[in-house]
Amino acid sequence: MTEKKKNLSDYIPFEFSSANQARIGIVVSEWNNHITDSLLEGAKNCLVEHGVETANIIVRHVPGSFELPLGAKWMLEKSSVDAVICIGCIIQGETRHFDFIAQAVSDGIMKMGLEYSKPVIFSVLTCNTMEQAEDRAGGKHGNKGVEGAISALKMLAF
C-alpha cells in the first residue's frame, strides 16, 4: 500500500520569543524565478507570521543557484544578519551540469554556516522536472521557502 504524499512543509507550531529582533537575510536565485519568487514569498510570509519584523527581512538576488553561497557570505559580512536562507531551484537537464551545480551549492551553503557560526539554510529545490519544482513551491507538497524560514527560526532558538 503506498502512502499518499503529504504536504512536506507541515511543521509543529512553536513560539519564537525573540523573532521580532531577529534579522534574517534571504538570498534568492533569479534562475527559474517563477519558482524562486514563490519560495521567497512563502519564506517571508512565514517569518512575519512568527513575529519577524518586515524591516528585519533583507532580500538580495543573485543570478543563479551557483552564486547563493557567495551571496550568503556577503550578506553575513555586510548586513549584520542572524541567519541566511538560500533559495534556489535547480532542475535536471540532459547533461551532468545539474549534479555539479547541486553539489557545489549544497557544499558552499554548508561551509558558510560553519565558517560564520550562523544558520545558513539550504532552501534549494533539486528536482527532475518543472512539475516537481512547482509541487514544492506552493503546490501539493507545500513550499520549501516556508521550510527554510522555519529551519532558520528553529536554529536561532537553539
VOSE-37875 format. One record per residue: residue in one letter; x, y, z of N, C-alpha, C in turn. Coordinates in steps of 0.02 Angstrom, whole numbers, padded with zeros to 5 digits, always signed. Example, Ala and Ser with C-alpha at 12.3 -4.5 7.8 and 13.67 -1.06 7.14 Angstrom:
BEGIN
A+00660-00284+00390+00615-00225+00390+00660-00165+00390;S+00642-00112+00354+00684-00053+00357+00645+00002+00394;
***
This chain:
BEGIN
M+00042-00059+00000+00000+00000+00000+00045+00062+00000;T+00035+00105-00046+00075+00166-00049+00042+00221-00008;E+00084+00258+00025+00060+00313+00066+00049+00375+00022;K-00006+00408+00032-00020+00470-00005+00032+00522+00015;K+00061+00555-00035+00112+00605-00020+00079+00664+00017;K+00112+00684+00071+00085+00737+00112+00117+00804+00095;N+00091+00856+00126+00121+00922+00121+00187+00918+00159;L+00242+00924+00125+00307+00917+00155+00325+00977+00199;S+00286+01031+00195+00300+01091+00234+00263+01093+00300;D+00226+01040+00318+00193+01039+00382+00245+01040+00438;Y+00231+01077+00490+00276+01080+00547+00235+01090+00610;I+00266+01076+00666+00233+01086+00730+00243+01159+00750;P+00189+01196+00760+00195+01266+00779+00236+01274+00843;F+00274+01328+00847+00315+01340+00905+00320+01415+00917;E+00338+01432+00978+00347+01503+00997+00421+01521+00987;F+00432+01577+00955+00499+01603+00947+00499+01672+00978;S+00519+01675+01042+00509+01736+01081+00548+01796+01057;S+00605+01786+01025+00644+01844+01004+00641+01856+00929;A+00589+01831+00896+00583+01838+00824+00581+01910+00802;N+00549+01953+00841+00542+02023+00818+00608+02059+00815;Q+00660+02034+00848+00725+02065+00846+00773+02030+00798;A+00753+01973+00773+00797+01935+00727+00801+01970+00660;R+00862+01971+00633+00873+01997+00565+00888+01937+00521;I+00845+01926+00472+00851+01867+00429+00867+01890+00358;G+00921+01863+00331+00938+01876+00262+00910+01821+00218;I+00888+01839+00160+00866+01790+00110+00901+01805+00045;V+00939+01756+00021+00973+01762-00044+00935+01718-00093;V+00913+01748-00148+00868+01714-00195+00899+01712-00265;S+00898+01654-00295+00920+01646-00364+00867+01673-00412;E+00891+01709-00463+00845+01733-00514+00829+01680-00566;W+00869+01626-00569+00858+01573-00617+00796+01534-00596;N+00752+01518-00642+00687+01487-00627+00647+01531-00579;N+00645+01596-00594+00617+01644-00547+00543+01635-00533;H+00505+01604-00578+00435+01593-00561+00429+01543-00503;I+00479+01501-00494+00482+01455-00437+00511+01491-00376;T+00569+01523-00386+00603+01554-00329+00563+01613-00299;D+00524+01648-00341+00482+01701-00315+00429+01673-00267;S+00402+01616-00284+00352+01584-00241+00384+01560-00176;L+00444+01533-00180+00480+01511-00120+00495+01571-00075;L+00517+01626-00106+00532+01687-00068+00469+01712-00033;E+00414+01714-00068+00351+01737-00038+00332+01694+00022;G+00339+01627+00014+00323+01582+00069+00368+01594+00130;A+00432+01605+00117+00480+01617+00172+00464+01682+00208;K+00453+01735+00170+00439+01800+00201+00374+01798+00241;N+00322+01769+00213+00258+01764+00249+00265+01725+00313;C+00301+01671+00311+00311+01629+00370+00350+01667+00424;L+00402+01702+00404+00442+01740+00453+00398+01793+00487;V+00359+01829+00448+00315+01881+00476+00263+01849+00522;E+00234+01792+00502+00185+01757+00544+00215+01738+00611;H+00281+01727+00613+00314+01707+00676+00345+01767+00712;G+00328+01827+00691+00347+01886+00728+00408+01924+00704;V+00439+01903+00649+00496+01940+00623+00470+02004+00590;E+00499+02060+00609+00480+02124+00580+00498+02126+00506;T+00453+02151+00465+00465+02155+00393+00530+02193+00378;A+00544+02245+00416+00605+02284+00406+00668+02243+00421;N+00661+02188+00458+00718+02145+00476+00727+02086+00429;I+00691+02086+00374+00699+02035+00322+00734+02068+00263;I+00796+02048+00251+00837+02079+00199+00843+02031+00141;V+00819+02051+00083+00819+02007+00024+00869+02033-00027;R+00910+01987-00053+00957+02003-00106+00951+01948-00159;H+00958+01968-00223+00953+01921-00278+01022+01909-00309;V+01033+01847-00330+01093+01828-00366+01071+01795-00432;P+01115+01793-00482+01095+01767-00548+01070+01695-00547;G+01104+01651-00512+01085+01580-00513+01101+01547-00446;S+01084+01484-00440+01096+01448-00377+01170+01442-00361;F+01212+01438-00412+01284+01432-00401+01311+01491-00361;E+01279+01549-00368+01302+01609-00333+01273+01617-00263;L+01230+01572-00241+01200+01577-00175+01251+01577-00118;P+01301+01531-00117+01349+01533-00062+01386+01600-00055;L+01408+01629-00111+01442+01693-00108+01394+01748-00086;G+01333+01746-00110+01283+01794-00087+01272+01788-00012;A+01269+01727+00014+01261+01717+00086+01322+01745+00123;K+01381+01733+00098+01442+01758+00129+01440+01834+00133;W+01425+01867+00077+01422+01940+00077+01369+01966+00125;M+01312+01931+00128+01259+01953+00173+01281+01946+00245;L+01315+01892+00262+01339+01881+00330+01392+01933+00348;E+01432+01953+00301+01486+02001+00314+01461+02073+00316;K+01410+02090+00276+01393+02161+00267+01324+02181+00293;S+01283+02134+00312+01214+02153+00329+01194+02138+00401;S+01240+02116+00443+01226+02103+00514+01164+02060+00523;V+01160+02005+00486+01102+01961+00493+01117+01906+00543;D+01064+01878+00572+01071+01823+00620+01068+01756+00585;A+01037+01753+00527+01031+01692+00487+01020+01710+00415;V+01037+01664+00370+01026+01674+00298+00989+01613+00271;I+00938+01626+00232+00902+01574+00196+00921+01579+00122;C+00948+01526+00094+00967+01524+00024+00913+01490-00016;I+00884+01525-00064+00828+01499-00103+00849+01493-00176;G+00840+01433-00204+00856+01421-00274+00816+01363-00301;C+00824+01352-00366+00790+01297-00399+00834+01271-00456;I+00856+01209-00448+00899+01177-00498+00859+01118-00527;I+00851+01118-00593+00811+01065-00625+00856+01024-00671;Q+00849+00959-00664+00889+00912-00704+00880+00925-00778;G+00935+00928-00814+00933+00935-00886+00960+00872-00919;E+00984+00879-00979+01008+00822-01017+01081+00804-01002;T+01117+00848-00966+01188+00836-00953+01199+00830-00878;R+01261+00818-00858+01279+00811-00788+01287+00879-00753;H+01276+00933-00788+01282+01000-00759+01243+01005-00693;F+01183+00978-00691+01141+00977-00631+01179+00950-00571;D+01213+00894-00580+01249+00861-00524+01303+00907-00497;F+01341+00938-00541+01396+00981-00519+01370+01042-00483;I+01318+01073-00510+01290+01133-00479+01259+01116-00411;A+01218+01065-00409+01184+01047-00346+01235+01031-00291;Q+01287+00994-00308+01338+00977-00258+01376+01039-00235;A+01396+01081-00281+01434+01141-00264+01392+01188-00220;V+01329+01197-00237+01285+01241-00199+01276+01213-00128;S+01261+01150-00123+01250+01121-00058+01312+01124-00014;D+01371+01109-00042+01433+01114-00004+01447+01186+00016;G+01438+01232-00030+01451+01303-00015+01407+01331+00039;I+01344+01315+00037+01297+01339+00088+01316+01310+00156;M+01332+01246+00159+01352+01216+00222+01415+01250+00249;K+01463+01263+00206+01527+01293+00227+01515+01363+00256;M+01469+01401+00228+01456+01468+00254+01429+01465+00325;G+01384+01418+00339+01357+01410+00406+01412+01392+00456;L+01455+01346+00436+01509+01326+00481+01560+01381+00490;E+01577+01417+00436+01627+01470+00439+01604+01528+00483;Y+01540+01547+00479+01515+01605+00515+01479+01587+00579;S+01471+01524+00593+01435+01500+00653+01366+01532+00659;K+01332+01537+00602+01264+01562+00600+01224+01515+00554;P+01159+01510+00565+01119+01468+00522+01119+01494+00450;V+01139+01452+00404+01134+01466+00332+01095+01407+00303;I+01034+01421+00283+00985+01369+00269+00982+01353+00194;F+00983+01289+00179+00978+01263+00111+00904+01256+00094;S+00879+01303+00056+00809+01301+00034+00810+01302-00043;V+00847+01254-00069+00858+01248-00141+00824+01185-00166;L+00779+01193-00213+00747+01135-00243+00796+01103-00293;T+00801+01038-00290+00841+01000-00339+00794+00947-00368;C+00762+00963-00423+00708+00922-00449+00725+00894-00518;N+00691+00841-00535+00698+00810-00601+00658+00847-00654;T+00602+00877-00633+00557+00909-00681+00531+00975-00653;M+00506+01017-00697+00475+01080-00676+00413+01066-00635;E+00376+01013-00652+00316+00996-00613+00334+00981-00540;Q+00389+00944-00529+00410+00931-00460+00427+00996-00424;A+00459+01042-00458+00476+01106-00427+00412+01144-00409;E+00365+01147-00455+00302+01182-00441+00264+01151-00383;D+00267+01084-00377+00234+01050-00321+00265+01070-00254;R+00328+01091-00254+00364+01108-00192+00372+01183-00182;A+00342+01222-00227+00345+01295-00223+00275+01324-00214;G+00238+01293-00169+00170+01315-00156+00118+01268-00184;G+00139+01212-00214+00093+01163-00242+00074+01110-00191;K+00060+01051-00217+00032+00998-00174+00079+00973-00120;H+00144+00987-00125+00191+00965-00074+00215+01022-00029;G+00181+01078-00030+00198+01133+00014+00244+01183-00019;N+00282+01217+00023+00326+01270-00001+00392+01266+00036;K+00444+01249+00000+00511+01242+00029+00536+01307+00060;G+00510+01364+00037+00528+01427+00069+00503+01431+00141;V+00444+01405+00153+00417+01402+00221+00463+01358+00263;E+00482+01301+00236+00527+01256+00273+00593+01290+00291;G+00619+01329+00244+00681+01366+00257+00673+01417+00313;A+00617+01452+00313+00603+01501+00366+00598+01467+00434;I+00562+01412+00437+00554+01376+00500+00622+01350+00523;S+00662+01324+00478+00728+01299+00496+00771+01355+00525;A+00770+01414+00493+00809+01471+00518+00787+01490+00589;L+00722+01495+00599+00696+01514+00665+00713+01462+00718;K+00706+01398+00701+00723+01346+00749+00797+01345+00766;M+00839+01357+00716+00910+01360+00730+00928+01420+00773;L+00895+01476+00762+00907+01535+00804+00883+01523+00876;A+00829+01485+00884+00804+01468+00950+00849+01417+00986;F+00889+01381+00948+00934+01331+00976+00983+01362+01024;
***
